[in-house]
Amino acid sequence: MAGKGTGVKSAYVAVWVLLSFLVLCQRYFYDASAPVFGVAPSRRAGFRASNIIKEYVAGDPPRAGPLVIPSSAAAAPRFPAVSVLVPEWQVFVMAESSPLAVEVDDPYVCLFENGATSPAVFTGVLPSSSRALLVCDLPERFRRWKKIKQPVLTRSSSLVNLTSDATDSQPPLLRWNYLVYDSLTTEADVVLFVKGVNNRQGTNRDPSEFRCMFFTAQDPTAAVRTEVTSAVQEVFRCKRPESLAAGEKQSIIVSLEILRPTPAIVPSVAFYSPPRHLAAPGGRKHTVCASTMVFNVAKNLKEWVLYHSRIGVEKFVLYDNNSEDELQETVGNLVRQGFDVTTYFWPWPKTQESGFSHSAIYANSSCSWMLYADVDEFFYSDSWTDHEISQPLQSMFPVDADVAQLSFPCFEFGPSGKKTHPPEGVTQGYNCRLRRENRHKSAVLLDAVDRSLRNVIHHFIMMPGYRTERQGNIVINHYKYQAWPEFRAKFRRRVSAYVMDWTKRVNPNSNDRAPGLGYQAVEPPDWPKMFCEVYDNGLKSLARRWVVIESPDGFRLAWQS
């Protein structure tokens, strides 16, 4: 009898949790009766906001564009939105929109409790949902509060029309450490990216403990559930709902239901959208592509792209982690010069592994092999110095059918005596490194990636029957410890979900830390001379031979202005 009573009690708990969550979604997520925020004028009769998803499926979604607000929305004092508190005391505000840019004369603001305000800065459009992302800082007075309400998104000119109780009906601010933050639909299933469920690297819960939920804000009680088939790291894969059509008529929210041991529904800002992939021009897959997550790398991007294009990389897929520099302008200039570079707006903090998992699916239709390396990492072989081979990297790929991942050793370079960023580029300015090899990076055959999409330190788990082969004749020059002003910027954030930030006082002996450096961004007195054991000019000389061009002022490197 006791067991039966416990089971009934659990069932009641599950029903209560579900109803509470669905009512919250219906009330606060996206109110269909509210004016539509930022929807561009129709190019044809009957154009709806939900059709924006279809507009972007064929190509890369724009990061920003002109602001267009219908007259019905322009007069509204507040706009429907959902907000999430993320690291660095920032609040991500997601609102239904077309591509937009902030109006200087009447900017958006976040209105918090007690009348506190913070500027809401537009940073991009989320590709999977076509929602605009605006970022505002959480006022300091709330940073010790355990319960904070979501801010009201409004315009500066509308603040005078909002009463002191404008935020009273706002729901609690969502927290980044427990959230379904993105989704990607394939031809066969739906992939969810979830924080706060599999919290420890290498420890993953059983897929049978979960179900995916699909529902609309208009009728959240009619949720459709499907089986979860994989649950590894932050990536959950589930079957597509047969009774729902993604992107049709109304937006469909997708979330993760936890069945046991404690029933719960993970809050979600993700939407079910049509299958999305990176189109291959002419239907032909590129042999070699490169993908990485970037944040404020515009300064070095041209050097990285020009060099790797010369050795055989045909396409570059950059996951933009909410960059604040001239990334889009730099990419635009590279594209106009004929380089195939595309960006995918991926603002989520500390999600490098998930971003790589996403790219393994998203770019599969366009790329056969994918290099996973950062913008301060350059592939190099001594053999390239002796032979003028066009695109030498492609000629070194394996012929064995069971090899699906190549592993390359890294050498870490130090400041090499530099106190400021070398204007000639990192390959020319840094030439002294540590003697020993460090962690390896990889090139992956995307068709052979295990469906769990699990990856650790730039390496993927492969399907059964495939193996990883170490490449001894190609290395990666990692310009890791640069001049102090450049390296100091790394203290702001780390991109891996499982690597602590530099300022966290944990794992002092971790390979992810800089030897001899503490937890604060304080320059050691001998920094310019540190990490220097071997002078290595191999790649420096090779790059100079390949990319030096003549100009009216003499000779310069192709990536120099």
Secondary structure as UniProt FT lines:
FT   HELIX           2..28
FT   TURN            32..33
FT   TURN            45..46
FT   HELIX           49..51
FT   HELIX           52..57
FT   HELIX           71..74
FT   STRAND          81..86
FT   TURN            87..89
FT   STRAND          90..96
FT   STRAND          108..111
FT   HELIX           113..115
FT   STRAND          117..119
FT   STRAND          121..125
FT   TURN            127..129
FT   STRAND          131..137
FT   HELIX           140..142
FT   TURN            143..144
FT   STRAND          152..155
FT   HELIX           156..161
FT   TURN            164..169
FT   STRAND          174..175
FT   TURN            176..177
FT   STRAND          179..185
FT   STRAND          189..195
FT   TURN            201..202
FT   HELIX           207..209
FT   STRAND          210..215
FT   HELIX           220..222
FT   STRAND          224..232
FT   TURN            233..234
FT   STRAND          235..239
FT   TURN            242..243
FT   TURN            246..247
FT   STRAND          253..258
FT   STRAND          264..266
FT   HELIX           281..283
FT   STRAND          286..294
FT   HELIX           298..311
FT   STRAND          315..320
FT   HELIX           327..336
FT   TURN            337..338
FT   STRAND          341..345
FT   HELIX           352..362
FT   TURN            363..366
FT   STRAND          367..372
FT   TURN            375..376
FT   STRAND          377..380
FT   HELIX           383..386
FT   TURN            392..393
FT   HELIX           394..396
FT   TURN            401..402
FT   STRAND          403..413
FT   TURN            416..417
FT   TURN            423..424
FT   HELIX           426..429
FT   STRAND          432..433
FT   STRAND          438..445
FT   HELIX           446..448
FT   TURN            451..452
FT   STRAND          455..456
FT   TURN            457..458
FT   STRAND          459..460
FT   TURN            464..465
FT   STRAND          467..470
FT   STRAND          475..478
FT   HELIX           484..488
FT   HELIX           489..492
FT   TURN            497..498
FT   TURN            502..503
FT   TURN            508..509
FT   TURN            511..512
FT   TURN            515..516
FT   TURN            525..526
FT   HELIX           527..529
FT   TURN            530..531
FT   STRAND          534..535
FT   HELIX           538..547
FT   STRAND          548..551
FT   TURN            552..553
FT   STRAND          554..557
FT   TURN            558..559
//
